[in-house]
Amino acid sequence: ATAAATAAATETRVADIMEDESVSKVLAGLAYKNADDEEMSFASYRPLDEARKQVMASAFAEVGEAGYKVYSVSADKDGDTKDFIVRVKLVEGQPTADAKVIMGSCQIMFEDLSPCDCIEYAFPEAPEEFRIAQLSQDALETYRGMKFENWKSMLMTPTCEAQFRRMLQIGMISQFYDPQLFPTPENLRSKYQVQDEKTGKTIELPHPVAALRIWDASKQSYRPIDTQLTGAPSAAEADTWWGDFVKELAAKHGAEYIQGLVGGK
């Protein structure tokens, strides 16, 4: 029995080595390019772990399709490392030469984007449950300076009373939000939507994220990204700022009206 077990283990190791060589050959033969469209050299690969695979599949359907094995591939150019996601077709459980580098497109800049270079986000209702947006960090930073002013404008000139009421009840928002880039999950959507009483149109309300992160290929780990919007007060200043802003709104719309909305009237 011991000899048989040893033989079986040896056979498994040999099969694994052959599979590794086969996969490595396939992956090394693919083209990898950096943001400047320069060729990068294949460096290493590893199977994509299940947790990252589930996150990516929410915005990259190909990652989650059955019949394929998905790998994270590191490529190098003059010391700069970049990771790519590659799926390889399996036949009878074995990898084939049918392989594809999975790419998306930034929703803001419309440039090619590896899933590894996409922003991942989580909401305060489920801070450990990350989702992925086809959005680069450069594009995210272009939004950082305008979203707080956009939020203030929504309160200064609301579309309808229902929107105004809910936004006052939600309170100050100082973290990134965007219904297109960071859509609210279905189970929470009713909390962040109102209906315009005049038109019947559904209005999306700001739903701030609790965390942002991006994959760091050089360290093979996630790097957190600051969620704070430019111009927004710090946590220590938030209560004072919000109180002053509500007074400003009361001066414009009437104190009794504002108090009624905050109270749900």
Protein Blocks (a to p, Z undefined) as FASTA:
>chain_A
ZZmmmmmmmmmmmmmmmmmmmmmmmmmmpccddfkopacddfbdcdddfklmmmmmmmmm
klmpghiacddddddeehiacddddddddeehiacfbdcddddddfklopacdfklpccd
ddfklmmlccdddddfklmmmmmmmmmmmmmmmmmmcfblklmmmmmmnopcfbdcdfkl
mccdfklmmmmcccdfklopacddddddfbdcdddfklopacdddfbdghiacfklmmmm
mmmmmmmmmmmnopklmmmmmnoZZ
